[in-house]
Amino acid sequence: MNYREDKYGNKISALGFGCMRFKRKVALIDYQKAEKEICEGVALGVNYFDTAYIYPGSESLLGEVLEKNNLRDKVYITTKLPHYLIRNREGLDRLFNEQLKRLRTDHIDYYLMHMLTDVATFGRLKKMGLEEWIAEKKAKGQIRQIGFSYHGNSENFCALIDAYDWDICMIQYNYMDEHSQAGRRGLQYAHSKGIPVVIMEPLRGGKLAKGLPEEAMKLFRNYPIKRSPAEWSFRWLWNQKEVSCVLSGMNSLEMVRENACAASEAKVGEFGKEEEELLRAVAKVINAKMKVGCTGCGYCMPCPAGVDIPGCFAAYNRAYTDSKFWAIADYVKCTAMKKSPSSASKCIGCGKCTRHCPQAIDIPKELKGVEKELEISLYRGVIKLYQKLIKR
């Protein structure tokens, strides 16, 4: 297994175990299956395990498996604070103590603000005493390092990086999202500040491993180096020195072994011009189904009305290149769960964005399509609920 160091010299495995997608029997996680996969991962060198308060059953299962197999001291646990459920300082302690109990541990190695969206949201947390709370937990050794996970555009991500002395961060990033969400710009900015970056959704929920267009599969099959689509995706990430750890939601022993093998072989800078061109060609095939030709460059930003234009189009395109379910999920995370929603419906039609778009996209017109396609009743309900929660 290859390892990359964090800010304090701790060696994190290049492959991280994402604990959100364990197989289930009806509604419950298949404990015996998950236990074998976790133990196999540790045996193969995986030492970074990622879970969250809101992943049903995940924290409890991970804690039980690590305790039962005497593995706690061999791994780093990352879990996340659901800040959107917090009203006050007492709420911070209540949820954190519940997580310690679930995980059967006296400390969290990496504690992340879950889906932190912008500086305004972080400001709300600071007003309730978050900074002092973190300092207290760090002094007691209950939190070793602090960070945040993120879905949103690169501008807001870079602003968040500068808003606090973070130890680590997590972003969605893959060869399809190179210039959307935090993107390569955000990845490199965090790295320039000495902040390790953990990657989630390296396969876009598995869609870059299975279900690719036949033309894309043909490109992989015809290439002299034979690798699975998943391995190509992982190696593209490990090729970049700014990437500290790549999470994979592994739910079979075969998957654990294949990914661990690739993580043991991959090296920074191993991709040449030909490999880069291959993945650009694959991305082009997938993007041919896109609804809007947005490259995520961000020249249209900032929007006077507060619309996250690249985020809106990235989610909209995903409805046509992947699935509407994941498109709406992305849209919720990028535009709804923040102090000031950045939905397409906020567009006032001023046209400022269109004048700056290198692709000459009629942005106000296309945002109407985003609104119609993605702002369904469920989406509007999430906004109302989230705004109620943060205003309590």
FENRAJO-V484213 format. One record per residue. N is the residue number from 0. RES is the residue in three letters. PSI is psi in radians with two decimals (999 if undefined). OMEGA is omega in whole degrees, 0 to 359 (NA if undefined). Layout:
BEGIN
n=N res=RES psi=PSI omega=OMEGA
n=N res=RES psi=PSI omega=OMEGA
END
This chain:
BEGIN
n=0 res=MET psi=2.34 omega=172
n=1 res=ASN psi=2.63 omega=181
n=2 res=TYR psi=2.61 omega=176
n=3 res=ARG psi=2.44 omega=188
n=4 res=GLU psi=2.57 omega=173
n=5 res=ASP psi=-2.93 omega=184
n=6 res=LYS psi=-0.46 omega=187
n=7 res=TYR psi=0.27 omega=176
n=8 res=GLY psi=0.05 omega=176
n=9 res=ASN psi=2.39 omega=182
n=10 res=LYS psi=1.99 omega=180
n=11 res=ILE psi=2.34 omega=178
n=12 res=SER psi=2.45 omega=180
n=13 res=ALA psi=-0.53 omega=176
n=14 res=LEU psi=2.19 omega=176
n=15 res=GLY psi=2.67 omega=182
n=16 res=PHE psi=1.93 omega=177
n=17 res=GLY psi=2.14 omega=189
n=18 res=CYS psi=0.56 omega=179
n=19 res=MET psi=-0.40 omega=191
n=20 res=ARG psi=0.59 omega=174
n=21 res=PHE psi=2.53 omega=176
n=22 res=LYS psi=2.59 omega=182
n=23 res=ARG psi=2.63 omega=170
n=24 res=LYS psi=1.88 omega=190
n=25 res=VAL psi=-1.91 omega=182
n=26 res=ALA psi=-0.23 omega=186
n=27 res=LEU psi=2.51 omega=177
n=28 res=ILE psi=2.41 omega=176
n=29 res=ASP psi=1.68 omega=188
n=30 res=TYR psi=-0.88 omega=185
n=31 res=GLN psi=-0.70 omega=179
n=32 res=LYS psi=-0.82 omega=180
n=33 res=ALA psi=-0.68 omega=179
n=34 res=GLU psi=-0.79 omega=180
n=35 res=LYS psi=-0.70 omega=181
n=36 res=GLU psi=-0.73 omega=178
n=37 res=ILE psi=-0.82 omega=181
n=38 res=CYS psi=-0.68 omega=178
n=39 res=GLU psi=-0.70 omega=178
n=40 res=GLY psi=-0.82 omega=179
n=41 res=VAL psi=-0.75 omega=180
n=42 res=ALA psi=-0.53 omega=181
n=43 res=LEU psi=0.10 omega=173
n=44 res=GLY psi=-0.03 omega=178
n=45 res=VAL psi=2.19 omega=180
n=46 res=ASN psi=0.10 omega=181
n=47 res=TYR psi=2.01 omega=182
n=48 res=PHE psi=2.18 omega=187
n=49 res=ASP psi=2.19 omega=177
n=50 res=THR psi=-2.98 omega=180
n=51 res=ALA psi=2.73 omega=181
n=52 res=TYR psi=-0.67 omega=187
n=53 res=ILE psi=0.01 omega=175
n=54 res=TYR psi=1.93 omega=187
n=55 res=PRO psi=2.06 omega=176
n=56 res=GLY psi=-0.13 omega=188
n=57 res=SER psi=-0.87 omega=181
n=58 res=GLU psi=-0.79 omega=182
n=59 res=SER psi=-0.76 omega=179
n=60 res=LEU psi=-0.81 omega=181
n=61 res=LEU psi=-0.80 omega=180
n=62 res=GLY psi=-0.75 omega=181
n=63 res=GLU psi=-0.76 omega=181
n=64 res=VAL psi=-0.78 omega=181
n=65 res=LEU psi=-0.73 omega=180
n=66 res=GLU psi=-0.84 omega=183
n=67 res=LYS psi=-0.65 omega=185
n=68 res=ASN psi=0.21 omega=178
n=69 res=ASN psi=0.81 omega=184
n=70 res=LEU psi=-0.08 omega=187
n=71 res=ARG psi=-0.73 omega=184
n=72 res=ASP psi=-0.07 omega=180
n=73 res=LYS psi=-0.07 omega=186
n=74 res=VAL psi=2.87 omega=171
n=75 res=TYR psi=2.28 omega=176
n=76 res=ILE psi=2.24 omega=170
n=77 res=THR psi=2.21 omega=169
n=78 res=THR psi=3.09 omega=193
n=79 res=LYS psi=2.50 omega=177
n=80 res=LEU psi=2.12 omega=176
n=81 res=PRO psi=1.36 omega=187
n=82 res=HIS psi=-0.44 omega=180
n=83 res=TYR psi=-0.17 omega=176
n=84 res=LEU psi=-0.02 omega=186
n=85 res=ILE psi=2.32 omega=178
n=86 res=ARG psi=-0.48 omega=186
n=87 res=ASN psi=3.11 omega=182
n=88 res=ARG psi=-0.66 omega=180
n=89 res=GLU psi=-0.62 omega=178
n=90 res=GLY psi=-0.64 omega=177
n=91 res=LEU psi=-0.86 omega=181
n=92 res=ASP psi=-0.73 omega=183
n=93 res=ARG psi=-0.86 omega=181
n=94 res=LEU psi=-0.71 omega=181
n=95 res=PHE psi=-0.77 omega=180
n=96 res=ASN psi=-0.62 omega=176
n=97 res=GLU psi=-0.68 omega=179
n=98 res=GLN psi=-0.72 omega=177
n=99 res=LEU psi=-0.72 omega=180
n=100 res=LYS psi=-0.78 omega=179
n=101 res=ARG psi=-0.76 omega=185
n=102 res=LEU psi=-0.06 omega=178
n=103 res=ARG psi=0.88 omega=182
n=104 res=THR psi=2.86 omega=178
n=105 res=ASP psi=0.03 omega=178
n=106 res=HIS psi=2.72 omega=174
n=107 res=ILE psi=2.24 omega=183
n=108 res=ASP psi=-0.82 omega=179
n=109 res=TYR psi=2.01 omega=183
n=110 res=TYR psi=2.08 omega=187
n=111 res=LEU psi=2.48 omega=167
n=112 res=MET psi=2.08 omega=189
n=113 res=HIS psi=2.14 omega=178
n=114 res=MET psi=0.87 omega=174
n=115 res=LEU psi=2.23 omega=192
n=116 res=THR psi=-0.60 omega=183
n=117 res=ASP psi=3.00 omega=182
n=118 res=VAL psi=-0.60 omega=180
n=119 res=ALA psi=-0.72 omega=178
n=120 res=THR psi=-0.71 omega=177
n=121 res=PHE psi=-0.62 omega=178
n=122 res=GLY psi=-0.66 omega=177
n=123 res=ARG psi=-0.71 omega=180
n=124 res=LEU psi=-0.65 omega=179
n=125 res=LYS psi=-0.61 omega=180
n=126 res=LYS psi=-0.48 omega=179
n=127 res=MET psi=0.12 omega=173
n=128 res=GLY psi=0.41 omega=183
n=129 res=LEU psi=-0.75 omega=183
n=130 res=GLU psi=-0.76 omega=179
n=131 res=GLU psi=-0.65 omega=179
n=132 res=TRP psi=-0.77 omega=178
n=133 res=ILE psi=-0.79 omega=180
n=134 res=ALA psi=-0.69 omega=180
n=135 res=GLU psi=-0.80 omega=181
n=136 res=LYS psi=-0.65 omega=177
n=137 res=LYS psi=-0.72 omega=180
n=138 res=ALA psi=-0.59 omega=179
n=139 res=LYS psi=-0.13 omega=181
n=140 res=GLY psi=0.15 omega=181
n=141 res=GLN psi=-0.47 omega=171
n=142 res=ILE psi=2.16 omega=180
n=143 res=ARG psi=-0.80 omega=179
n=144 res=GLN psi=2.58 omega=185
n=145 res=ILE psi=2.54 omega=180
n=146 res=GLY psi=-2.81 omega=179
n=147 res=PHE psi=2.62 omega=171
n=148 res=SER psi=2.68 omega=193
n=149 res=TYR psi=2.40 omega=168
n=150 res=HIS psi=2.13 omega=182
n=151 res=GLY psi=-2.92 omega=183
n=152 res=ASN psi=2.93 omega=185
n=153 res=SER psi=-0.57 omega=181
n=154 res=GLU psi=-0.87 omega=179
n=155 res=ASN psi=-0.60 omega=179
n=156 res=PHE psi=-0.83 omega=181
n=157 res=CYS psi=-0.64 omega=177
n=158 res=ALA psi=-0.68 omega=178
n=159 res=LEU psi=-0.69 omega=178
n=160 res=ILE psi=-0.66 omega=182
n=161 res=ASP psi=-0.15 omega=188
n=162 res=ALA psi=-0.21 omega=185
n=163 res=TYR psi=2.82 omega=179
n=164 res=ASP psi=1.33 omega=183
n=165 res=TRP psi=2.66 omega=176
n=166 res=ASP psi=-0.40 omega=185
n=167 res=ILE psi=2.81 omega=175
n=168 res=CYS psi=2.87 omega=182
n=169 res=MET psi=2.30 omega=181
n=170 res=ILE psi=2.74 omega=169
n=171 res=GLN psi=2.22 omega=184
n=172 res=TYR psi=2.33 omega=176
n=173 res=ASN psi=3.12 omega=185
n=174 res=TYR psi=-0.23 omega=174
n=175 res=MET psi=-0.44 omega=181
n=176 res=ASP psi=0.48 omega=183
n=177 res=GLU psi=-0.60 omega=183
n=178 res=HIS psi=0.41 omega=172
n=179 res=SER psi=2.99 omega=188
n=180 res=GLN psi=-2.48 omega=179
n=181 res=ALA psi=-0.65 omega=174
n=182 res=GLY psi=-3.07 omega=180
n=183 res=ARG psi=-0.61 omega=178
n=184 res=ARG psi=-0.82 omega=180
n=185 res=GLY psi=-0.75 omega=178
n=186 res=LEU psi=-0.85 omega=183
n=187 res=GLN psi=-0.56 omega=179
n=188 res=TYR psi=-0.79 omega=178
n=189 res=ALA psi=-0.74 omega=180
n=190 res=HIS psi=-0.67 omega=180
n=191 res=SER psi=-0.40 omega=178
n=192 res=LYS psi=0.08 omega=179
n=193 res=GLY psi=0.35 omega=183
n=194 res=ILE psi=2.09 omega=178
n=195 res=PRO psi=2.52 omega=181
n=196 res=VAL psi=2.12 omega=175
n=197 res=VAL psi=2.41 omega=184
n=198 res=ILE psi=2.21 omega=171
n=199 res=MET psi=2.86 omega=181
n=200 res=GLU psi=0.80 omega=179
n=201 res=PRO psi=-0.37 omega=179
n=202 res=LEU psi=0.26 omega=181
n=203 res=ARG psi=0.98 omega=179
n=204 res=GLY psi=0.42 omega=179
n=205 res=GLY psi=-0.14 omega=185
n=206 res=LYS psi=-0.37 omega=177
n=207 res=LEU psi=0.00 omega=176
n=208 res=ALA psi=-0.69 omega=180
n=209 res=LYS psi=2.63 omega=176
n=210 res=GLY psi=0.28 omega=177
n=211 res=LEU psi=2.68 omega=176
n=212 res=PRO psi=2.59 omega=182
n=213 res=GLU psi=-0.63 omega=180
n=214 res=GLU psi=-0.63 omega=177
n=215 res=ALA psi=-0.74 omega=178
n=216 res=MET psi=-0.64 omega=179
n=217 res=LYS psi=-0.66 omega=177
n=218 res=LEU psi=-0.75 omega=178
n=219 res=PHE psi=-0.78 omega=183
n=220 res=ARG psi=-0.61 omega=184
n=221 res=ASN psi=-0.14 omega=181
n=222 res=TYR psi=2.47 omega=183
n=223 res=PRO psi=-0.65 omega=178
n=224 res=ILE psi=2.16 omega=184
n=225 res=LYS psi=1.97 omega=177
n=226 res=ARG psi=2.69 omega=175
n=227 res=SER psi=2.74 omega=176
n=228 res=PRO psi=-0.65 omega=179
n=229 res=ALA psi=-0.78 omega=181
n=230 res=GLU psi=-0.66 omega=176
n=231 res=TRP psi=-0.74 omega=180
n=232 res=SER psi=-0.80 omega=180
n=233 res=PHE psi=-0.80 omega=183
n=234 res=ARG psi=-0.54 omega=175
n=235 res=TRP psi=-0.68 omega=179
n=236 res=LEU psi=-0.85 omega=182
n=237 res=TRP psi=-0.29 omega=176
n=238 res=ASN psi=-0.31 omega=184
n=239 res=GLN psi=2.19 omega=184
n=240 res=LYS psi=-0.38 omega=181
n=241 res=GLU psi=-0.27 omega=182
n=242 res=VAL psi=2.13 omega=181
n=243 res=SER psi=-0.74 omega=185
n=244 res=CYS psi=2.45 omega=178
n=245 res=VAL psi=2.11 omega=180
n=246 res=LEU psi=2.51 omega=173
n=247 res=SER psi=2.24 omega=178
n=248 res=GLY psi=1.28 omega=188
n=249 res=MET psi=2.27 omega=181
n=250 res=ASN psi=0.55 omega=170
n=251 res=SER psi=2.66 omega=178
n=252 res=LEU psi=-0.65 omega=179
n=253 res=GLU psi=-0.77 omega=180
n=254 res=MET psi=-0.74 omega=178
n=255 res=VAL psi=-0.82 omega=183
n=256 res=ARG psi=-0.75 omega=180
n=257 res=GLU psi=-0.80 omega=181
n=258 res=ASN psi=-0.68 omega=179
n=259 res=ALA psi=-0.66 omega=178
n=260 res=CYS psi=-0.80 omega=179
n=261 res=ALA psi=-0.69 omega=180
n=262 res=ALA psi=-0.42 omega=179
n=263 res=SER psi=-0.40 omega=184
n=264 res=GLU psi=-0.55 omega=187
n=265 res=ALA psi=2.51 omega=180
n=266 res=LYS psi=2.65 omega=176
n=267 res=VAL psi=2.32 omega=176
n=268 res=GLY psi=0.18 omega=182
n=269 res=GLU psi=-0.34 omega=179
n=270 res=PHE psi=2.33 omega=172
n=271 res=GLY psi=-2.98 omega=181
n=272 res=LYS psi=-0.67 omega=183
n=273 res=GLU psi=-0.75 omega=180
n=274 res=GLU psi=-0.71 omega=178
n=275 res=GLU psi=-0.72 omega=180
n=276 res=GLU psi=-0.61 omega=178
n=277 res=LEU psi=-0.85 omega=183
n=278 res=LEU psi=-0.52 omega=174
n=279 res=ARG psi=-0.67 omega=179
n=280 res=ALA psi=-0.71 omega=178
n=281 res=VAL psi=-0.79 omega=179
n=282 res=ALA psi=-0.65 omega=180
n=283 res=LYS psi=-0.69 omega=178
n=284 res=VAL psi=-0.80 omega=180
n=285 res=ILE psi=-0.74 omega=183
n=286 res=ASN psi=-0.28 omega=179
n=287 res=ALA psi=-0.38 omega=178
n=288 res=LYS psi=0.00 omega=184
n=289 res=MET psi=2.59 omega=179
n=290 res=LYS psi=-0.65 omega=182
n=291 res=VAL psi=2.36 omega=183
n=292 res=GLY psi=0.82 omega=180
n=293 res=CYS psi=2.28 omega=179
n=294 res=THR psi=-0.05 omega=180
n=295 res=GLY psi=0.40 omega=184
n=296 res=CYS psi=-0.48 omega=177
n=297 res=GLY psi=0.12 omega=180
n=298 res=TYR psi=-0.34 omega=180
n=299 res=CYS psi=-0.16 omega=186
n=300 res=MET psi=2.72 omega=359
n=301 res=PRO psi=2.64 omega=178
n=302 res=CYS psi=2.27 omega=180
n=303 res=PRO psi=-0.49 omega=181
n=304 res=ALA psi=-0.05 omega=177
n=305 res=GLY psi=0.29 omega=179
n=306 res=VAL psi=2.35 omega=173
n=307 res=ASP psi=1.48 omega=188
n=308 res=ILE psi=-0.91 omega=179
n=309 res=PRO psi=-0.68 omega=179
n=310 res=GLY psi=-0.71 omega=178
n=311 res=CYS psi=-0.81 omega=183
n=312 res=PHE psi=-0.59 omega=178
n=313 res=ALA psi=-0.76 omega=179
n=314 res=ALA psi=-0.73 omega=180
n=315 res=TYR psi=-0.80 omega=179
n=316 res=ASN psi=-0.59 omega=181
n=317 res=ARG psi=-0.48 omega=177
n=318 res=ALA psi=-0.41 omega=182
n=319 res=TYR psi=-0.41 omega=180
n=320 res=THR psi=-0.22 omega=184
n=321 res=ASP psi=-1.62 omega=178
n=322 res=SER psi=2.70 omega=181
n=323 res=LYS psi=-0.58 omega=179
n=324 res=PHE psi=-0.90 omega=181
n=325 res=TRP psi=-0.52 omega=177
n=326 res=ALA psi=-0.81 omega=180
n=327 res=ILE psi=-0.67 omega=177
n=328 res=ALA psi=-0.80 omega=177
n=329 res=ASP psi=-0.74 omega=183
n=330 res=TYR psi=-0.72 omega=177
n=331 res=VAL psi=-0.87 omega=184
n=332 res=LYS psi=-0.65 omega=184
n=333 res=CYS psi=-0.53 omega=190
n=334 res=THR psi=-0.38 omega=188
n=335 res=ALA psi=-0.67 omega=188
n=336 res=MET psi=1.14 omega=178
n=337 res=LYS psi=2.87 omega=184
n=338 res=LYS psi=-0.72 omega=177
n=339 res=SER psi=1.83 omega=181
n=340 res=PRO psi=2.56 omega=183
n=341 res=SER psi=0.74 omega=185
n=342 res=SER psi=2.74 omega=178
n=343 res=ALA psi=-0.55 omega=183
n=344 res=SER psi=-0.18 omega=177
n=345 res=LYS psi=-0.15 omega=181
n=346 res=CYS psi=2.32 omega=179
n=347 res=ILE psi=0.04 omega=176
n=348 res=GLY psi=0.46 omega=183
n=349 res=CYS psi=-0.44 omega=177
n=350 res=GLY psi=0.00 omega=180
n=351 res=LYS psi=-0.71 omega=182
n=352 res=CYS psi=-0.74 omega=183
n=353 res=THR psi=-0.65 omega=181
n=354 res=ARG psi=-0.41 omega=183
n=355 res=HIS psi=-0.01 omega=184
n=356 res=CYS psi=2.07 omega=180
n=357 res=PRO psi=-0.39 omega=181
n=358 res=GLN psi=0.03 omega=179
n=359 res=ALA psi=0.66 omega=179
n=360 res=ILE psi=2.38 omega=173
n=361 res=ASP psi=1.47 omega=190
n=362 res=ILE psi=-0.84 omega=179
n=363 res=PRO psi=-0.68 omega=179
n=364 res=LYS psi=-0.80 omega=182
n=365 res=GLU psi=-0.55 omega=178
n=366 res=LEU psi=-0.51 omega=175
n=367 res=LYS psi=-0.66 omega=177
n=368 res=GLY psi=-0.69 omega=177
n=369 res=VAL psi=-0.83 omega=181
n=370 res=GLU psi=-0.82 omega=182
n=371 res=LYS psi=-0.69 omega=185
n=372 res=GLU psi=-0.70 omega=191
n=373 res=LEU psi=-0.39 omega=182
n=374 res=GLU psi=1.09 omega=179
n=375 res=ILE psi=3.09 omega=184
n=376 res=SER psi=-0.63 omega=178
n=377 res=LEU psi=-0.76 omega=180
n=378 res=TYR psi=-0.81 omega=180
n=379 res=ARG psi=-0.60 omega=178
n=380 res=GLY psi=-0.67 omega=178
n=381 res=VAL psi=-0.77 omega=179
n=382 res=ILE psi=-0.83 omega=181
n=383 res=LYS psi=-0.77 omega=181
n=384 res=LEU psi=-0.78 omega=182
n=385 res=TYR psi=-0.72 omega=179
n=386 res=GLN psi=-0.63 omega=175
n=387 res=LYS psi=-0.76 omega=182
n=388 res=LEU psi=-0.81 omega=185
n=389 res=ILE psi=-0.24 omega=179
n=390 res=LYS psi=-0.09 omega=178
n=391 res=ARG psi=999 omega=NA
END
